[in-house]
């Protein structure tokens, strides 16, 4: 029975716009496509006949939908800490283990800060309204500071492990520019 189910389902990991997507093709599925998230990874359940391009298009649409949904629901400090632990595991083999991760209403100039001596990470509460991938980029940046305190080549290599670092940096630079030029 188990081997029959394996024949009817095929799993494949692909990357779409820098994000991992687990694709589960099913012979039993004929028309519907569903998506959910498993440990921060988008999982698509699709019919076997779907082309790679159609899968990528659906992945983008679901990523956008999940990102909008997550952005509407601000994370609590505990959810932020859980996300930081998941990102630490995914990008740094679980090496940085922050003792506390929280939102800060006191940070107006910085998006995040780390006190490496106490293992504390704070993210500006302004990030709560931004896309999850931007929040994740700032978390990865702060986690990297628990490994490498400076912004030298070693640090840059660490943050480059997150696939949307440059995109998030550009997003935040645009927000900062708009803030400085607001009337």
N, C-alpha and C positions, 0 to 999 in steps of 0.2 A: 504494500500500500504506500509506504513512504517513497519508494523509488518511482512509483507512478506519479505522485505529487511532484517530485523533482523534475520528471519529464514534462509535466504540465506547467511548471514555473521555472523561469531562468532569471538569475540575478546578475546585475552588472552595475559597476560603479562608473559614473562618468563625471566630468567637470563641465558645468555650464556657468559661464560668466564668473569664473573663479570660485564657484561653490560646488562642493561634492553633492552628487545626486545618486541615490540608490534606485535603480530601475528594476522593477520586478515584472517580467513579462509572463503573462498567463495565457495558456491555450483555452482556458475556460472563459476568460473575459473576452467579450466580442465587441463592445462599443464603449463602455464606460471607462473613465480614467479617474483615479482617486489619488489623493496626496495626503501625507501627514508628515510629521517630523519625529525622528527617532534620534535622541541624543544630539539634537541640533542639526541633523542631516535630513534633507528633504528626501522622502521616499515616494516614488511614483509607482502605482500599480497600473499597468497598461496591457492592451491586447498584444499578442505576439506580432501581428502584422504591422504594427505602427513603425514608421520609418524613424531613423535617427533624428532627422530634422523636425519631425512632428513631436518627438519626445522632448527635444530641446525647447521647442516653442511652448509646450505645455509646462515644462519645468520653469521657464521664465515667468509664465503667467502665474503659476502657483507660488513661486518665490515672491513675486510682487504682492500677491494677495496675503500671504502669510506675514510679510514684512509690514504691510499696512495694518493688519490685525494686531500684530505684536506692538506696533508703535502706538496704537490707541490705548493699550493697557500698560501703564507704567510698571516697571519692575519694582518690587520691594527690595530692601537691603539684602534680605535672605536670598531672593531670586538672583540678585546681582552677584552675591557671593557664590551661589551654585554655578552661575554662568562662568564666573572667573575660574572656578575649579575645572569646569568642563573644557574651557579654552586652554588652561594650563596643561591638561592631559593631552588634548588634541595637538597642540603646537609645540609644547615644550616637554613632552614625556612626563608631565606631572611634577617637574622639578620645582618651580616656584609654587609655594603653598602659602598664600596670604592668610594671615590670622583674622583679618577683618576687611570687609569690602562694603562701602556705603556710599550713598548719595550725599552730596554736600551742597547746601544752599549758600555757603560762604565763598565758593569759588566763582569768580566772575571773569578773571583773566585767563585762567587755565582750564583745560577740559578735564584734566585728571592730575592726580599727584600721588606719590608713593613715599612712605617713610620706611625705608628698608630696614632700619634698626628694629622697628616694631612689627614689620610685615603688614602694614596698613595701607590700603588703597582707597582713595576717595575720588569719585567722579562728580563733575559738576552736574547739578540737578537740571541744568539746561539741556543736557543730553537726553533726558527722559522723553522728550518730544521728537527726537531724531530717529532715523531708521535704526533698526537693531544692528545692522552690519557696521554702522558708524560707532555705536556703543561698543560693539565687540572689538573694533579696531583700537579704541582708546583703552579698553581693558587689556588687550594684548600688549599695547605699548607700556602700560603700567606694570603688567606681569614681567615683561622683559627687564624692567628696572630692578626687579627683585633678583635678577641674575647678573645684570650688567648696569651699574649705576650711571655711567656716562652715556653720551650720544655718539660714540665712535663707531668704527667699522663693525665691531663685534655686536654692538647693540643693533645697528642697522640690519645686520644679517638675521638677528633674532626676529625683529618685527616684520621682515620681508617674508617670513613663513606664513603670515596671514595674507591670503590672496587679494584682499581688497584694501590694503594699507594705503596705497597711492590714491585710490579713489576716495577713501574716507578723508585723507589729508586734504585733498582738493575740496571736498564738500565742506569741511570745517574751515578751511581758508576762506571760502565764499561766505560762510555765515559770519565769520569774524570781520570780513571786509564790509558786509552789509551792516553789521552792528556799528562799525566805526563811521559809516557814511549815512546813517539814519538821521533824519531831520528831527 
